[in-house]
Amino acid sequence: MKRIVWLLITAVVVLITACDGPPPQRATRVGYTEREWTDPTRPAWNGATDWPIPAGIWYPATEEATEAPVVIGPPGLPFLRRGWVARDAPPAGAARDLPLILLSHGTGGSRNDLSWLAERLVQDGYVVAAVTHHGNSIQSDDLTAQGFFLFWERAREMTVLLDRILQDDVFGPRIDGTRIGAAGFSLGGNTMALLAGGRLDIEAYYAYCQGPEAEAANCEPPPESPFTVADLEKLIESNARVRASIESASDDWRENRIRAVYAIAPAALAAMPRSGAAQIDIPLRVAVGDQDTMAPLATNARPVAESAPQAELWVLPGVDHYTFLGPCGWAGKLVLGEICAESQQLPRVQTLERVAADASAFFGRTLR
């Protein structure tokens, strides 16, 4: 019995050690740092502080920088993997006049969810900045019904994020302000469409969701949401600020400094009619899996891609929604179910590599 226990302990230790693996072999060290910015022009949803803009920034670091793995989960129990970075490393001296890509996470996520894309973009000569959207992050324990349901407010956060990084003493001088793009996953893909000039019709969307043709995938809160439609209805009755936000939902959220956007498995685009998507007047590329049941292709990505004048649609066979959330650790594969499910056709890591390369090539074409 003692020998069996010892063998099991040894196997677990080997498994845990192997999960980290060696650091990636790449020409450019990836630096990562964080900023806790705010938007003083509006209060947080609870009204106690200024609106938070917590940001993560990836950038080319010096050759001497030491990269380490980033893992979400208890020690030795990796649920989600967030790449390899050299935290707070000095930027490379030659990292000047670089294009900038902004990132927007999906429902309930955080600023690190698209690290697999950020690290590839840094390899190709970009600075990348992501925000954790206020009220919409399970990982950061920042949860409000407003953050989950009033999703158009995210576009304003992206504008403030852009303001802050261009004003930053370290990164502002290293960025070429004429070459700015943005990418987003799931609800972040919806944010991309808004930043590009797309217009919502929130009244028509609410009417659709209350009618006989409503689809649960388009109208019900996602599994990540701890809030219900009833919670939103209560807020509409009791909170004037929520009512004012809904009245502004169909406004123009365009960010003119952004020249191209990349939407990954965009969600909640049933709220954007074809006439609203036709207002998108910059290059838009949409990547989506044909097995996506969370944001179905037919009612989200396809109508927008067919209506926006400069849009491109790339449908990946055998890929579902959560594939784009990033790589999972062994513990995540055991307990997180569909969030960590692997495609039968292509391993998740290879799918992410393909999409990251495609996004980099897209920005390379559009941000010359």
C-alpha positions as CSV (number, residue, x, y, z in Angstrom):
1,M,0.0,0.0,0.0
2,K,2.8,2.4,0.9
3,R,4.4,1.7,-2.5
4,I,1.2,2.4,-4.3
5,V,0.7,5.7,-2.4
6,W,4.3,6.7,-3.2
7,L,3.8,5.9,-6.9
8,L,0.6,8.0,-7.0
9,I,2.3,11.0,-5.3
10,T,5.3,10.7,-7.7
11,A,2.9,10.5,-10.7
12,V,1.0,13.7,-9.6
13,V,4.3,15.6,-9.0
14,V,5.5,14.6,-12.5
15,L,2.2,15.5,-14.0
16,I,2.1,18.9,-12.4
17,T,5.7,19.6,-13.4
18,A,5.1,18.5,-16.9
19,C,2.1,20.7,-17.2
20,D,4.2,23.9,-17.0
21,G,6.7,22.5,-19.5
22,P,9.6,24.5,-20.9
23,P,9.2,28.2,-21.8
24,P,8.3,28.9,-25.4
25,Q,11.1,29.3,-27.9
26,R,10.5,32.6,-29.6
27,A,12.6,35.6,-30.8
28,T,10.9,38.2,-28.7
29,R,10.5,38.1,-24.9
30,V,6.9,39.0,-23.9
31,G,6.6,41.6,-21.1
32,Y,3.4,42.0,-19.2
33,T,2.4,44.7,-16.7
34,E,-0.9,46.0,-15.2
35,R,-2.4,49.4,-14.7
36,E,-5.3,50.3,-12.4
37,W,-6.8,53.2,-14.3
38,T,-10.2,54.8,-13.8
39,D,-12.7,56.9,-15.6
40,P,-13.5,59.9,-13.3
41,T,-16.2,61.1,-15.6
42,R,-18.7,58.5,-14.3
43,P,-19.1,56.6,-11.1
44,A,-18.9,52.8,-10.8
45,W,-22.2,50.9,-10.8
46,N,-22.3,50.9,-7.0
47,G,-21.5,54.7,-7.0
48,A,-18.7,54.4,-4.4
49,T,-15.7,55.0,-6.7
50,D,-14.8,56.2,-10.2
51,W,-15.4,53.7,-12.9
52,P,-12.6,51.2,-12.8
53,I,-10.4,50.5,-15.9
54,P,-8.1,47.7,-14.8
55,A,-5.7,47.0,-17.7
56,G,-3.2,44.4,-18.7
57,I,-0.4,45.4,-21.2
58,W,1.7,43.0,-23.3
59,Y,4.8,44.4,-25.1
60,P,8.3,43.4,-26.4
61,A,10.6,43.1,-23.5
62,T,14.4,43.1,-23.2
63,E,16.4,40.0,-24.2
64,E,17.3,39.5,-20.5
65,A,13.7,39.2,-19.4
66,T,12.7,35.9,-17.8
67,E,9.3,34.5,-18.7
68,A,7.2,32.5,-16.4
69,P,3.9,30.6,-16.8
70,V,0.6,32.3,-15.9
71,V,-2.0,29.9,-14.5
72,I,-5.5,30.3,-13.1
73,G,-6.2,27.9,-10.3
74,P,-4.9,26.7,-6.9
75,P,-1.2,25.8,-6.7
76,G,-0.7,22.6,-8.6
77,L,-4.2,22.6,-9.9
78,P,-4.1,24.5,-13.2
79,F,-7.6,25.2,-14.5
80,L,-6.8,27.8,-17.2
81,R,-3.5,28.6,-18.8
82,R,-2.7,32.2,-19.7
83,G,0.6,31.9,-21.4
84,W,4.2,32.8,-20.5
85,V,5.2,36.4,-19.7
86,A,8.0,38.4,-18.1
87,R,6.1,40.4,-15.5
88,D,7.0,44.0,-15.2
89,A,10.1,43.5,-17.4
90,P,11.7,46.6,-19.0
91,P,10.4,47.2,-22.6
92,A,12.9,46.5,-25.3
93,G,14.9,49.6,-26.3
94,A,14.0,49.2,-30.0
95,A,10.2,48.9,-29.2
96,R,9.2,52.3,-30.7
97,D,6.5,53.4,-33.1
98,L,4.6,50.1,-32.6
99,P,1.0,49.6,-33.6
100,L,-1.5,49.0,-30.8
101,I,-4.2,46.3,-30.4
102,L,-6.9,46.6,-27.8
103,L,-8.6,43.5,-26.5
104,S,-12.1,42.9,-25.0
105,H,-13.0,39.7,-23.1
106,G,-16.2,37.7,-23.2
107,T,-19.0,37.5,-20.6
108,G,-17.7,36.8,-17.1
109,G,-14.0,36.9,-18.2
110,S,-11.0,39.1,-17.5
111,R,-8.2,41.0,-19.2
112,N,-6.0,37.9,-19.5
113,D,-8.5,35.7,-21.4
114,L,-7.0,36.6,-24.8
115,S,-3.4,36.2,-23.7
116,W,-2.9,33.5,-26.4
117,L,-3.6,36.2,-29.0
118,A,-1.7,39.0,-27.2
119,E,1.5,37.0,-27.1
120,R,1.4,36.2,-30.8
121,L,0.8,39.9,-31.6
122,V,3.8,40.9,-29.5
123,Q,5.9,38.5,-31.5
124,D,4.8,40.3,-34.6
125,G,5.7,43.8,-33.3
126,Y,2.6,45.1,-31.5
127,V,1.8,46.5,-28.1
128,V,-1.4,45.0,-26.7
129,A,-3.8,46.3,-24.0
130,A,-6.8,44.6,-22.5
131,V,-9.4,45.8,-19.9
132,T,-11.4,43.8,-17.4
133,H,-14.9,45.1,-18.0
134,H,-16.5,46.5,-14.9
135,G,-19.3,44.4,-13.4
136,N,-18.7,41.6,-15.9
137,S,-15.8,39.5,-14.4
138,I,-16.2,36.3,-12.4
139,Q,-12.5,35.9,-12.2
140,S,-12.0,39.4,-10.7
141,D,-15.1,39.0,-8.4
142,D,-16.6,42.1,-10.0
143,L,-20.2,41.2,-10.7
144,T,-23.2,43.4,-11.3
145,A,-26.4,42.8,-13.3
146,Q,-25.6,46.1,-15.1
147,G,-22.2,44.7,-16.2
148,F,-23.8,41.6,-17.7
149,F,-26.9,43.2,-19.4
150,L,-25.9,46.7,-20.4
151,F,-23.2,45.4,-22.8
152,W,-22.9,48.5,-24.9
153,E,-21.2,50.3,-22.0
154,R,-18.1,48.2,-22.8
155,A,-17.4,50.4,-25.9
156,R,-16.9,53.4,-23.7
157,E,-14.5,51.5,-21.5
158,M,-12.4,50.7,-24.6
159,T,-12.3,54.4,-25.5
160,V,-11.0,55.3,-22.0
161,L,-8.5,52.4,-22.2
162,L,-7.2,53.8,-25.4
163,D,-6.9,57.3,-23.9
164,R,-5.1,56.0,-20.9
165,I,-2.5,53.9,-22.7
166,L,-1.7,56.7,-25.1
167,Q,-1.2,59.0,-22.1
168,D,1.0,56.5,-20.3
169,D,4.5,57.6,-19.6
170,V,6.0,54.2,-20.5
171,F,3.9,53.1,-23.4
172,G,2.4,56.2,-24.9
173,P,5.8,57.2,-26.6
174,R,6.2,53.7,-27.9
175,I,2.9,53.6,-29.8
176,D,2.1,54.7,-33.3
177,G,-1.3,56.5,-32.8
178,T,-2.1,56.1,-36.5
179,R,-2.1,52.3,-36.3
180,I,-4.6,51.1,-33.8
181,G,-6.8,48.0,-34.0
182,A,-9.0,46.0,-31.6
183,A,-10.1,42.4,-31.1
184,G,-12.7,40.8,-28.9
185,F,-14.1,37.4,-28.0
186,S,-17.8,36.6,-27.5
187,L,-19.5,39.6,-26.0
188,G,-16.1,41.3,-26.8
189,G,-16.9,40.6,-30.4
190,N,-20.1,42.6,-30.0
191,T,-18.0,45.4,-28.6
192,M,-15.8,45.3,-31.7
193,A,-18.8,45.8,-33.9
194,L,-19.8,48.8,-31.9
195,L,-16.4,50.3,-32.0
196,A,-16.4,49.9,-35.7
197,G,-19.6,51.9,-36.1
198,G,-22.3,49.3,-35.9
199,R,-25.6,50.4,-34.3
200,L,-27.9,48.4,-32.0
201,D,-31.7,48.5,-32.1
202,I,-32.3,47.6,-28.5
203,E,-36.1,48.1,-28.6
204,A,-36.4,45.7,-31.5
205,Y,-34.1,43.2,-29.8
206,Y,-36.2,43.3,-26.6
207,A,-39.3,42.8,-28.6
208,Y,-37.8,39.9,-30.5
209,C,-36.8,38.2,-27.2
210,Q,-40.3,38.5,-25.9
211,G,-41.9,37.1,-29.0
212,P,-42.6,33.6,-30.3
213,E,-39.4,33.4,-32.5
214,A,-37.0,34.1,-29.6
215,E,-34.0,31.7,-29.3
216,A,-32.6,31.0,-25.9
217,A,-29.0,31.3,-27.2
218,N,-29.8,34.9,-28.3
219,C,-32.0,36.1,-25.4
220,E,-31.2,34.1,-22.2
221,P,-28.3,35.1,-20.0
222,P,-25.3,32.9,-20.6
223,P,-24.3,30.2,-18.2
224,E,-21.6,32.5,-16.7
225,S,-24.3,35.0,-15.6
226,P,-25.4,34.8,-11.9
227,F,-28.2,37.2,-12.9
228,T,-31.6,36.6,-14.5
229,V,-33.8,38.6,-16.8
230,A,-36.0,39.2,-13.8
231,D,-33.0,41.0,-12.1
232,L,-32.8,43.3,-15.1
233,E,-36.5,44.0,-15.0
234,K,-36.3,45.0,-11.4
235,L,-33.4,47.3,-12.2
236,I,-35.3,49.0,-15.0
237,E,-38.1,49.7,-12.6
238,S,-36.0,51.0,-9.7
239,N,-32.8,52.5,-11.2
240,A,-32.9,55.6,-13.3
241,R,-29.3,55.2,-14.3
242,V,-30.1,51.8,-15.8
243,R,-33.0,53.3,-17.8
244,A,-30.7,56.1,-19.1
245,S,-28.2,53.5,-20.2
246,I,-30.9,51.5,-22.1
247,E,-32.0,54.7,-23.8
248,S,-28.4,55.3,-25.0
249,A,-27.9,51.7,-26.2
250,S,-28.7,52.5,-29.9
251,D,-26.3,55.5,-29.9
252,D,-23.2,55.7,-32.1
253,W,-20.3,54.0,-30.1
254,R,-17.8,54.3,-32.8
255,E,-14.1,54.9,-31.9
256,N,-12.6,56.8,-34.8
257,R,-9.0,56.1,-33.8
258,I,-9.5,52.4,-34.3
259,R,-8.9,51.4,-37.9
260,A,-9.6,47.7,-38.0
261,V,-11.4,45.2,-35.7
262,Y,-11.3,41.4,-35.4
263,A,-14.3,39.7,-33.8
264,I,-14.0,36.1,-32.4
265,A,-17.2,34.2,-31.9
266,P,-19.2,37.4,-31.4
267,A,-22.3,37.2,-29.2
268,A,-25.5,39.2,-28.7
269,L,-25.4,40.4,-32.3
270,A,-29.0,39.6,-32.6
271,A,-29.4,43.1,-31.1
272,M,-27.7,44.6,-34.2
273,P,-30.0,44.7,-37.3
274,R,-28.5,44.4,-40.8
275,S,-29.0,48.1,-41.2
276,G,-27.0,48.7,-38.1
277,A,-24.2,46.4,-39.3
278,A,-24.1,48.3,-42.6
279,Q,-22.8,51.3,-40.7
280,I,-19.5,49.6,-40.0
281,D,-17.1,51.4,-42.3
282,I,-13.7,49.9,-41.4
283,P,-12.2,46.5,-42.0
284,L,-13.9,43.8,-39.9
285,R,-12.9,40.1,-39.8
286,V,-15.1,37.6,-38.0
287,A,-13.8,34.2,-36.9
288,V,-16.4,31.7,-35.6
289,G,-16.7,27.9,-35.1
290,D,-19.4,26.1,-36.9
291,Q,-20.2,24.2,-33.7
292,D,-20.9,27.4,-31.7
293,T,-24.2,27.0,-29.8
294,M,-23.6,29.9,-27.4
295,A,-23.5,32.5,-30.2
296,P,-25.0,30.7,-33.2
297,L,-23.5,31.6,-36.5
298,A,-26.8,32.2,-38.3
299,T,-28.0,34.9,-36.0
300,N,-24.8,36.5,-34.9
301,A,-21.7,36.5,-37.0
302,R,-23.2,35.8,-40.4
303,P,-25.8,38.6,-40.7
304,V,-23.2,41.2,-39.6
305,A,-20.5,39.9,-41.9
306,E,-22.9,39.9,-44.8
307,S,-24.0,43.5,-44.1
308,A,-20.8,45.3,-43.2
309,P,-19.2,46.6,-46.4
310,Q,-15.6,45.6,-45.6
311,A,-16.3,42.5,-43.5
312,E,-14.8,39.0,-43.9
313,L,-16.2,35.8,-42.4
314,W,-14.0,32.8,-41.5
315,V,-15.9,29.7,-40.3
316,L,-13.8,27.1,-38.5
317,P,-15.1,23.5,-38.8
318,G,-15.5,21.5,-35.7
319,V,-14.9,24.4,-33.3
320,D,-17.2,25.5,-30.6
321,H,-17.6,28.8,-28.6
322,Y,-15.3,28.0,-25.6
323,T,-12.4,26.9,-27.7
324,F,-11.4,30.6,-28.0
325,L,-11.3,31.0,-24.2
326,G,-7.8,29.7,-24.2
327,P,-5.8,26.6,-23.2
328,C,-6.9,24.6,-20.2
329,G,-4.7,22.9,-17.6
330,W,-5.2,19.3,-16.6
331,A,-7.5,20.2,-13.6
332,G,-9.7,22.3,-15.9
333,K,-10.0,19.4,-18.4
334,L,-11.2,17.2,-15.5
335,V,-13.8,19.5,-14.0
336,L,-14.8,22.4,-16.3
337,G,-16.7,20.4,-18.9
338,E,-17.5,22.1,-22.1
339,I,-15.3,25.1,-21.3
340,C,-12.3,22.8,-21.8
341,A,-13.7,20.4,-24.3
342,E,-11.4,19.6,-27.2
343,S,-12.5,19.6,-30.8
344,Q,-12.6,16.2,-32.5
345,Q,-10.9,17.7,-35.6
346,L,-8.1,19.9,-34.2
347,P,-6.5,20.3,-30.7
348,R,-7.5,23.6,-29.0
349,V,-3.9,24.9,-29.0
350,Q,-3.6,24.5,-32.7
351,T,-6.9,26.2,-33.3
352,L,-5.7,29.2,-31.2
353,E,-2.4,29.3,-33.1
354,R,-4.3,29.5,-36.4
355,V,-6.6,32.2,-35.2
356,A,-3.8,34.2,-33.7
357,A,-1.8,34.0,-36.9
358,D,-4.8,35.0,-38.9
359,A,-5.5,38.0,-36.7
360,S,-1.9,39.2,-36.9
361,A,-2.0,38.9,-40.7
362,F,-5.3,40.8,-40.8
363,F,-3.9,43.7,-38.7
364,G,-0.7,43.6,-40.8
365,R,-2.8,44.2,-43.9
366,T,-5.2,46.8,-42.5
367,L,-2.8,48.9,-40.2
368,R,0.0,49.6,-42.7
